Amino acid sequence: MLDAGSGAGASSPHRLQHLLSRARFDHDRAREEIARLVIHELAGQEVVLVADETGDAKSSTDCVGRQYSGAIKGVGLCRVAVHLAAVTESVRVVIDRTLYLPRDWAADEEHREAAGVPEEIMFATKLQQTAAMVKNALELGVRARWFAGDDVYSGRELRREMREFGLGDAVGVSHTYTVTDGAGRRWKARQMINKVLPHQWMRRQTGHGTKGTREYDWAWLDVRADDTPNGHGDDGTSVLVARRHWYTGEISFFRCWSAEDVTLAQLVEVICRRWRIEETLCATRRSAVFPAQPGGIGGRFLGSMADLMPKGL
């Protein structure tokens, strides 16, 4: 501990000991400070707010419960958190996170007490948690134009709230997702895409991976908006975007809406920024403020997630 304190420029290990054993992480203050940094550093840039979740496998039954996590590819003892990142063309930073509690876990008073869950923390779906984080970010002054996420965050109510917040959205949807065309006919996404003519596909490079440049074919089709808030006009750009792998032919779908006219190229850029949150979360773990606490939630319910907060931009 003394060596670690010296390495951090401290004359004694006491401050580091306090940090690791007694200090409480102030979520609200950290969120406000990060929002201040984002407002200053990203001024004038087009910001996309991106939601994603992480799942960390754990072994302590006192601190976590069995739940589904894509990270562990199934159901198991794990800690799941929903994150919100601000992403621009050149910058990405996590600005908020919320620990997710399954409904039965949140209602277990004995389990809550053992884990140190504050009484005011109640069950909320991941979509409700996401909407609350977006609202907080906007109220703190973060200026964003878009919201993006995978199919977990494609719920109609969440998209409706994003429109009420004044944001456009670009979210992943499954191939069985139902859309309505201009004539009022309903189609599955996989059926709707058959309307795209060969020359309407546009190939674009979307980044670089371990195997070289990523290239996909993209197309879009007009669909009726299904998320218009009460009192809002049914205007704007509402489309189904398809992404096709140039070699395998595998197709993914995205539901997009914008209050303004946009091009397919602009929507592709927003969709691709969604992927960067995974890089953000990996980088955040490497530059942790606190080490991950064993067991999961731990005695300091909010503080245990501090290892997922960035040091800054």
C-alpha positions as CSV (number, residue, x, y, z in Angstrom):
1,M,0.0,0.0,0.0
2,L,2.9,2.3,0.8
3,D,4.5,1.7,-2.6
4,A,1.1,2.4,-4.3
5,G,0.7,5.6,-2.4
6,S,4.2,6.7,-3.3
7,G,3.5,5.9,-6.9
8,A,0.5,8.2,-6.7
9,G,2.7,11.0,-5.3
10,A,1.5,10.7,-1.7
11,S,3.8,11.0,1.3
12,S,1.9,8.3,3.2
13,P,-0.5,5.5,2.4
14,H,-3.3,7.0,4.6
15,R,-5.2,8.7,1.8
16,L,-5.1,5.7,-0.4
17,Q,-6.3,3.5,2.4
18,H,-9.2,5.9,3.0
19,L,-10.0,5.8,-0.7
20,L,-10.2,2.0,-0.8
21,S,-11.8,1.2,2.5
22,R,-13.8,4.2,3.8
23,A,-14.5,6.7,1.1
24,R,-18.0,6.8,-0.4
25,F,-18.5,7.4,-4.1
26,D,-20.9,10.3,-4.7
27,H,-22.8,9.3,-7.9
28,D,-24.7,12.6,-8.2
29,R,-21.6,14.7,-7.9
30,A,-19.6,12.5,-10.3
31,R,-22.4,12.7,-12.8
32,E,-22.6,16.5,-12.6
33,E,-18.8,16.8,-12.9
34,I,-18.7,14.5,-16.0
35,A,-21.6,16.5,-17.5
36,R,-19.6,19.7,-17.0
37,L,-16.6,18.2,-18.8
38,V,-18.8,16.9,-21.6
39,I,-20.5,20.3,-22.1
40,H,-17.1,22.0,-22.3
41,E,-15.1,19.5,-24.3
42,L,-17.8,18.5,-26.8
43,A,-19.3,22.0,-27.4
44,G,-20.2,22.4,-31.1
45,Q,-19.9,18.6,-31.9
46,E,-22.8,16.4,-32.8
47,V,-23.4,14.2,-29.7
48,V,-25.1,10.8,-29.8
49,L,-26.2,9.4,-26.4
50,V,-25.7,5.7,-26.5
51,A,-27.1,3.1,-24.1
52,D,-25.6,-0.3,-23.4
53,E,-25.3,-2.8,-20.6
54,T,-22.5,-4.8,-19.0
55,G,-22.7,-8.1,-17.1
56,D,-20.0,-9.2,-14.7
57,A,-20.0,-12.8,-13.5
58,K,-19.8,-13.1,-9.7
59,S,-19.6,-15.8,-7.1
60,S,-21.1,-14.3,-4.0
61,T,-24.8,-15.1,-3.5
62,D,-25.0,-12.4,-0.8
63,C,-24.4,-9.6,-3.3
64,V,-25.8,-10.7,-6.6
65,G,-28.6,-12.8,-8.0
66,R,-29.1,-15.1,-10.9
67,Q,-30.1,-13.1,-14.0
68,Y,-29.6,-13.0,-17.8
69,S,-26.5,-11.3,-19.2
70,G,-25.4,-11.4,-22.8
71,A,-21.8,-11.1,-21.6
72,I,-22.0,-14.5,-19.9
73,K,-24.2,-15.8,-22.7
74,G,-27.0,-17.0,-20.4
75,V,-28.4,-16.9,-16.9
76,G,-26.0,-16.9,-13.9
77,L,-24.8,-15.0,-10.9
78,C,-23.8,-11.7,-12.3
79,R,-24.0,-7.9,-11.8
80,V,-25.7,-6.0,-14.6
81,A,-25.5,-2.3,-15.1
82,V,-27.0,0.0,-17.7
83,H,-24.6,2.7,-19.1
84,L,-25.0,5.9,-21.0
85,A,-22.2,7.3,-23.1
86,A,-21.8,10.5,-25.0
87,V,-20.2,9.8,-28.4
88,T,-19.0,12.2,-31.1
89,E,-16.9,11.5,-34.2
90,S,-13.7,11.7,-32.2
91,V,-14.6,11.4,-28.5
92,R,-16.5,8.8,-26.4
93,V,-17.1,9.0,-22.7
94,V,-19.4,7.2,-20.2
95,I,-21.5,9.9,-18.5
96,D,-23.8,7.8,-16.3
97,R,-24.6,4.3,-15.1
98,T,-27.3,2.5,-13.1
99,L,-27.2,-0.9,-11.5
100,Y,-30.0,-3.1,-12.7
101,L,-31.9,-5.2,-10.1
102,P,-34.3,-7.9,-11.3
103,R,-37.9,-7.5,-10.0
104,D,-37.8,-10.4,-7.6
105,W,-34.3,-9.4,-6.4
106,A,-35.5,-5.8,-5.7
107,A,-38.4,-7.1,-3.7
108,D,-36.3,-9.4,-1.5
109,E,-35.9,-7.3,1.7
110,E,-33.4,-9.7,3.3
111,H,-31.2,-9.7,0.2
112,R,-31.4,-5.9,-0.1
113,E,-30.3,-5.4,3.5
114,A,-27.4,-7.7,3.1
115,A,-26.2,-6.0,0.0
116,G,-26.8,-2.5,1.4
117,V,-29.3,-1.4,-1.2
118,P,-30.8,2.0,-0.2
119,E,-34.5,2.1,0.5
120,E,-35.2,4.6,-2.3
121,I,-33.8,2.2,-4.9
122,M,-36.8,0.4,-6.4
123,F,-37.3,-1.9,-9.4
124,A,-37.1,-0.2,-12.8
125,T,-36.8,-1.7,-16.2
126,K,-33.6,-1.1,-18.2
127,L,-35.7,1.1,-20.5
128,Q,-36.9,3.2,-17.6
129,Q,-33.4,3.5,-16.2
130,T,-32.2,4.6,-19.7
131,A,-34.9,7.3,-20.0
132,A,-34.0,8.6,-16.5
133,M,-30.3,8.8,-17.4
134,V,-31.0,10.6,-20.7
135,K,-33.3,13.1,-18.9
136,N,-30.7,13.8,-16.2
137,A,-28.0,14.4,-18.9
138,L,-30.1,16.8,-20.8
139,E,-31.2,18.6,-17.6
140,L,-27.6,19.0,-16.6
141,G,-26.9,20.7,-19.9
142,V,-25.5,18.0,-22.2
143,R,-26.5,18.9,-25.7
144,A,-27.3,15.9,-27.9
145,R,-29.1,15.3,-31.1
146,W,-29.4,11.5,-31.2
147,F,-30.1,8.5,-29.0
148,A,-28.8,5.1,-30.1
149,G,-28.8,1.6,-28.7
150,D,-29.2,-2.1,-29.7
151,D,-32.5,-4.0,-29.8
152,V,-32.7,-4.0,-26.0
153,Y,-33.5,-0.3,-26.2
154,S,-35.9,-0.4,-29.1
155,G,-39.1,-0.3,-27.0
156,R,-41.8,2.0,-28.3
157,E,-42.2,3.9,-25.0
158,L,-38.5,4.6,-24.7
159,R,-38.4,5.9,-28.3
160,R,-41.5,8.0,-27.6
161,E,-39.7,9.6,-24.6
162,M,-36.6,10.3,-26.8
163,R,-38.8,12.2,-29.2
164,E,-40.3,14.2,-26.2
165,F,-36.8,15.0,-25.2
166,G,-36.2,16.4,-28.7
167,L,-33.8,13.6,-29.8
168,G,-33.8,11.6,-33.0
169,D,-33.2,7.9,-32.5
170,A,-31.4,4.9,-34.2
171,V,-32.0,1.6,-32.5
172,G,-31.4,-2.0,-33.5
173,V,-34.5,-4.2,-34.1
174,S,-34.9,-7.9,-34.8
175,H,-35.7,-9.4,-38.2
176,T,-39.2,-10.1,-36.8
177,Y,-39.9,-6.5,-35.9
178,T,-43.1,-5.3,-37.4
179,V,-43.3,-2.0,-39.4
180,T,-46.1,-0.3,-41.3
181,D,-45.5,1.0,-44.9
182,G,-47.0,4.2,-46.3
183,A,-50.1,2.2,-47.5
184,G,-50.9,1.0,-44.0
185,R,-49.7,-2.6,-44.6
186,R,-47.8,-4.3,-41.9
187,W,-44.6,-6.2,-42.6
188,K,-41.9,-8.0,-40.7
189,A,-38.5,-6.3,-41.2
190,R,-37.2,-9.4,-43.1
191,Q,-40.2,-9.1,-45.5
192,M,-40.0,-5.3,-45.9
193,I,-36.4,-5.4,-47.0
194,N,-37.4,-7.4,-50.1
195,K,-38.8,-4.1,-51.5
196,V,-35.3,-2.8,-51.8
197,L,-34.0,-2.9,-55.4
198,P,-30.4,-4.0,-56.1
199,H,-29.2,-0.5,-57.1
200,Q,-30.6,1.0,-53.9
201,W,-28.0,-0.6,-51.7
202,M,-25.1,1.7,-50.7
203,R,-21.7,0.3,-49.7
204,R,-19.8,2.1,-47.0
205,Q,-16.8,1.6,-44.9
206,T,-17.8,1.7,-41.2
207,G,-14.4,1.4,-39.5
208,H,-11.5,-0.9,-39.0
209,G,-11.4,-4.2,-37.2
210,T,-8.9,-7.0,-36.4
211,K,-9.5,-8.4,-39.9
212,G,-9.2,-5.1,-41.8
213,T,-11.7,-2.5,-43.0
214,R,-15.4,-3.1,-42.1
215,E,-17.6,-2.8,-45.1
216,Y,-21.4,-3.2,-45.3
217,D,-24.2,-2.5,-47.8
218,W,-26.9,-0.2,-46.5
219,A,-30.4,0.6,-47.6
220,W,-33.5,2.3,-46.1
221,L,-37.2,2.3,-46.6
222,D,-39.9,4.7,-45.4
223,V,-42.1,3.4,-42.7
224,R,-44.8,5.0,-40.5
225,A,-43.8,6.3,-37.1
226,D,-45.2,4.2,-34.3
227,D,-43.8,6.3,-31.4
228,T,-45.4,9.8,-31.9
229,P,-45.9,11.4,-28.5
230,N,-49.3,12.9,-27.7
231,G,-49.6,16.4,-29.0
232,H,-46.8,16.0,-31.6
233,G,-47.3,16.0,-35.3
234,D,-46.5,12.8,-37.3
235,D,-43.8,14.5,-39.3
236,G,-40.1,14.0,-39.6
237,T,-38.1,11.1,-41.2
238,S,-39.2,7.6,-40.1
239,V,-37.3,4.8,-41.8
240,L,-36.2,1.2,-41.5
241,V,-32.5,0.9,-42.2
242,A,-30.9,-2.4,-43.3
243,R,-27.2,-3.4,-43.0
244,R,-26.0,-6.3,-45.2
245,H,-22.6,-7.9,-44.8
246,W,-21.0,-7.7,-48.2
247,Y,-19.7,-11.4,-48.0
248,T,-22.1,-13.4,-45.9
249,G,-25.3,-11.6,-46.8
250,E,-26.4,-11.4,-43.2
251,I,-28.8,-8.5,-42.6
252,S,-29.3,-6.5,-39.5
253,F,-32.1,-3.9,-39.0
254,F,-32.4,-0.5,-37.3
255,R,-35.5,1.7,-36.6
256,C,-34.7,5.4,-37.1
257,W,-36.5,8.6,-36.7
258,S,-35.4,12.3,-37.0
259,A,-37.4,15.5,-36.8
260,E,-35.3,16.8,-39.7
261,D,-34.5,15.5,-43.1
262,V,-31.5,13.3,-43.0
263,T,-29.5,11.2,-45.5
264,L,-28.8,7.5,-45.3
265,A,-25.1,8.3,-44.8
266,Q,-26.0,10.4,-41.8
267,L,-28.0,7.6,-40.2
268,V,-25.2,5.1,-40.9
269,E,-22.8,7.4,-39.0
270,V,-25.2,7.5,-36.0
271,I,-25.7,3.7,-36.0
272,C,-22.0,3.1,-36.2
273,R,-21.3,5.4,-33.2
274,R,-23.4,3.0,-31.2
275,W,-20.7,0.3,-31.4
276,R,-18.2,2.6,-29.8
277,I,-19.7,2.3,-26.4
278,E,-18.3,-1.2,-26.1
279,E,-14.8,0.2,-26.7
280,T,-15.6,2.9,-24.1
281,L,-16.6,0.4,-21.4
282,C,-13.4,-1.6,-22.0
283,A,-11.3,1.5,-21.8
284,T,-13.1,2.7,-18.7
285,R,-12.4,-0.6,-16.9
286,R,-8.7,-0.2,-17.7
287,S,-8.6,3.4,-16.3
288,A,-10.8,2.6,-13.2
289,V,-11.1,5.1,-10.3
290,F,-11.6,2.2,-7.9
291,P,-10.8,-1.5,-8.3
292,A,-13.8,-3.8,-8.7
293,Q,-15.1,-5.0,-5.4
294,P,-15.5,-8.7,-5.0
295,G,-19.0,-10.1,-4.7
296,G,-20.8,-7.5,-6.9
297,I,-22.9,-4.8,-5.2
298,G,-21.1,-4.8,-1.9
299,G,-21.9,-2.7,1.2
300,R,-21.7,0.6,-0.7
301,F,-24.4,0.1,-3.3
302,L,-23.7,2.9,-5.6
303,G,-20.0,3.1,-4.9
304,S,-19.4,-0.4,-6.1
305,M,-20.0,0.7,-9.6
306,A,-17.4,3.5,-9.4
307,D,-14.9,1.4,-11.3
308,L,-17.0,1.9,-14.4
309,M,-16.8,5.7,-14.2
310,P,-14.1,7.4,-16.3
311,K,-11.4,9.7,-14.9
312,G,-12.4,12.3,-17.5
313,L,-12.0,13.0,-21.1
